[in-house]
């Protein structure tokens, strides 16, 4: 599969999640049940053996059980508003836009100053599935304080992977390392908007 084809497939997966976000909820009152199922995935206990997103994407195969750490980020809306789907970005990707009062960017978690190639190689799509093998119709936003830039560790099964372009993980456990954004580092600012 070429990188261009892989990019199109990844965009299709993200577009599908986005389209599903815009659909009317059809669970007919299962929202509470799905939210409870989502909360059961959240673990207060740290998950051992975490690796960076970039390394997991480079080494993993479909069906592998992996443990990955990252920030909720890598796109402007890294948390679906209606589905248990999030985008993680590798914790080692430089944050050139910064956070906090000195930042010049209203959404630094999207890493908009980073190249598309670098973003594809350093991000993962994480989804929490329901019994129908589709993402639960409840957002991860706010669950255990999760928000853009929260640092999380996810244990799950690789649904799809291609080194350098995509990694999709079906989450089994999510541990919130820190719901707060990373500290602002003025020395790293190199905003290129």
Secondary structure per residue as TSV (DSSP state, phi and psi in degrees):
chain	resnum	aa	ss	phi	psi
A	1	X	-	360.0	130.5
A	2	X	-	-75.7	162.1
A	3	X	H	-62.5	-36.3
A	4	X	H	-64.2	-43.4
A	5	X	H	-64.3	-42.9
A	6	X	H	-62.1	-40.7
A	7	X	H	-62.8	-42.3
A	8	X	H	-63.4	-41.6
A	9	X	H	-62.6	-45.5
A	10	X	H	-61.3	-44.5
A	11	X	H	-62.9	-35.5
A	12	X	H	-63.6	-42.5
A	13	X	H	-61.7	-46.3
A	14	X	H	-66.4	-38.0
A	15	X	H	-65.6	-39.4
A	16	X	H	-59.8	-46.3
A	17	X	H	-61.5	-40.0
A	18	X	H	-65.6	-41.3
A	19	X	H	-64.2	-41.8
A	20	X	H	-62.6	-33.2
A	21	X	H	-60.1	-33.5
A	22	X	H	-87.1	-7.0
A	23	X	S	-78.5	151.8
A	24	X	-	-71.0	139.2
A	25	X	-	-63.9	132.3
A	26	X	-	-116.2	15.2
A	27	X	S	-78.3	-13.9
A	28	X	S	56.9	48.0
A	29	X	S	100.8	3.8
A	30	X	T	-81.8	-2.4
A	31	X	H	-51.9	-43.7
A	32	X	H	-65.3	-41.6
A	33	X	H	-64.7	-43.6
A	34	X	H	-69.2	-36.8
A	35	X	H	-63.3	-40.9
A	36	X	H	-63.5	-41.4
A	37	X	H	-63.3	-39.1
A	38	X	H	-63.7	-44.3
A	39	X	H	-64.8	-26.4
A	40	X	H	-69.9	-22.8
A	41	X	H	-75.5	-28.1
A	42	X	B	-71.8	130.3
A	43	X	-	-117.1	129.8
A	44	X	S	-76.0	-20.1
A	45	X	S	-87.7	129.3
A	46	X	-	-56.3	145.0
A	47	X	-	-98.0	121.2
A	48	X	S	-75.9	155.9
A	49	X	S	82.1	21.2
A	50	X	-	-67.1	139.4
A	51	X	E	-123.1	159.8
A	52	X	E	-70.2	151.1
A	53	X	H	-53.8	-48.3
A	54	X	H	-58.1	-41.6
A	55	X	H	-69.9	-40.6
A	56	X	H	-64.3	-44.2
A	57	X	H	-61.3	-36.3
A	58	X	H	-72.4	-31.6
A	59	X	H	-105.5	-24.6
A	60	X	-	-74.9	157.0
A	61	X	-	-124.0	156.5
A	62	X	T	-54.7	131.9
A	63	X	T	93.4	-12.4
A	64	X	-	-67.1	143.8
A	65	X	E	-87.6	125.1
A	66	X	E	-128.7	159.1
A	67	X	E	-127.3	119.0
A	68	X	E	-127.7	144.3
A	69	X	E	-118.6	145.9
A	70	X	E	-173.3	175.4
A	71	X	E	-94.9	146.5
A	72	X	E	-68.5	112.3
A	73	X	-	169.8	-170.2
A	74	X	S	104.1	-6.3
A	75	X	S	-156.4	164.1
A	76	X	T	-59.6	-40.9
A	77	X	T	-119.3	84.1
A	78	X	-	-77.8	-6.9
A	79	X	B	-119.8	122.1
A	80	X	-	-62.2	143.6
A	81	X	S	-79.7	-20.0
A	82	X	S	-126.4	-15.5
A	83	X	S	-120.1	155.7
A	84	X	S	-81.2	68.8
A	85	X	E	-134.5	134.6
A	86	X	E	-141.8	157.3
A	87	X	E	-108.2	131.0
A	88	X	E	-107.3	146.6
A	89	X	E	-123.1	144.7
A	90	X	-	-54.7	136.9
A	91	X	T	-67.7	-14.7
A	92	X	T	-94.1	-1.3
A	93	X	S	-71.1	125.9
A	94	X	-	-61.1	137.1
A	95	X	-	-95.0	90.6
A	96	X	S	-81.0	-20.1
A	97	X	S	-84.9	-25.8
A	98	X	-	78.4	168.3
A	99	X	-	-132.3	164.4
A	100	X	S	91.5	-168.6
A	101	X	T	-61.7	-30.8
A	102	X	T	-86.3	-1.6
A	103	X	-	-72.6	149.8
A	104	X	S	-108.1	6.4
A	105	X	-	-125.8	128.2
A	106	X	T	-72.3	-19.0
A	107	X	T	-133.0	64.9
A	108	X	G	-63.6	-21.6
A	109	X	G	-66.6	-12.2
A	110	X	G	-81.5	-9.7
A	111	X	-	51.5	42.3
A	112	X	T	-63.4	-18.9
A	113	X	T	-82.7	-8.1
A	114	X	S	-87.5	150.4
A	115	X	-	-70.8	153.0
A	116	X	H	-59.3	-40.6
A	117	X	H	-60.8	-45.9
A	118	X	H	-65.3	-38.7
A	119	X	H	-63.7	-44.5
A	120	X	H	-61.4	-36.7
A	121	X	H	-78.0	-12.4
A	122	X	T	-121.5	12.7
A	123	X	E	-121.7	158.1
A	124	X	E	-139.4	144.3
A	125	X	E	-97.6	127.5
A	126	X	E	-116.6	132.3
A	127	X	E	-134.5	144.0
A	128	X	-	-105.0	118.4
A	129	X	B	-94.4	147.6
A	130	X	-	-92.7	-173.1
A	131	X	T	-65.1	-17.5
A	132	X	T	-90.3	10.2
A	133	X	S	64.2	26.5
A	134	X	S	-123.8	157.0
A	135	X	B	-57.3	138.4
A	136	X	-	-58.3	140.0
A	137	X	S	-87.1	65.5
A	138	X	S	-156.3	138.3
A	139	X	-	-77.4	150.0
A	140	X	S	-77.8	-20.9
A	141	X	T	-57.7	126.3
A	142	X	T	88.7	-20.1
A	143	X	G	-68.1	120.3
A	144	X	G	55.4	28.5
A	145	X	G	81.4	8.7
A	146	X	-	-62.1	132.9
A	147	X	-	-153.4	172.0
A	148	X	T	-54.4	136.3
A	149	X	T	81.4	-0.7
A	150	X	-	-62.3	140.6
A	151	X	E	-94.1	127.9
A	152	X	E	-131.8	158.3
A	153	X	E	-120.4	129.5
A	154	X	E	-120.0	130.0
A	155	X	E	-107.8	131.5
A	156	X	E	-170.6	-171.2
A	157	X	E	-110.2	133.7
A	158	X	E	-70.7	118.7
A	159	X	E	-87.1	-38.1
A	160	X	E	-154.7	143.8
A	161	X	E	-157.2	142.8
A	162	X	E	-149.2	118.3
A	163	X	T	-52.2	131.0
A	164	X	T	86.9	-6.6
A	165	X	T	-140.8	-26.7
A	166	X	E	-164.8	151.2
A	167	X	E	-150.9	120.5
A	168	X	E	-119.3	125.0
A	169	X	E	-120.8	130.8
A	170	X	E	-89.1	108.6
A	171	X	E	-72.0	139.4
A	172	X	E	-110.5	-33.5
A	173	X	E	-143.1	141.1
A	174	X	E	-130.1	124.0
A	175	X	E	-111.4	124.7
A	176	X	E	-86.6	109.4
A	177	X	E	-72.3	-47.3
A	178	X	E	-152.4	121.7
A	179	X	S	-76.7	-12.6
A	180	X	S	-85.5	151.7
A	181	X	-	-65.9	158.6
A	182	X	-	-63.0	156.5
A	183	X	-	-66.9	145.3
A	184	X	-	-68.4	137.9
A	185	X	-	-129.5	95.1
A	186	X	G	-58.2	-24.6
A	187	X	G	-70.3	-18.8
A	188	X	G	-92.9	-6.1
A	189	X	-	-68.0	130.1
A	190	X	-	-153.6	56.6
A	191	X	-	-68.1	129.3
A	192	X	-	-118.2	25.4
A	193	X	-	-65.8	360.0
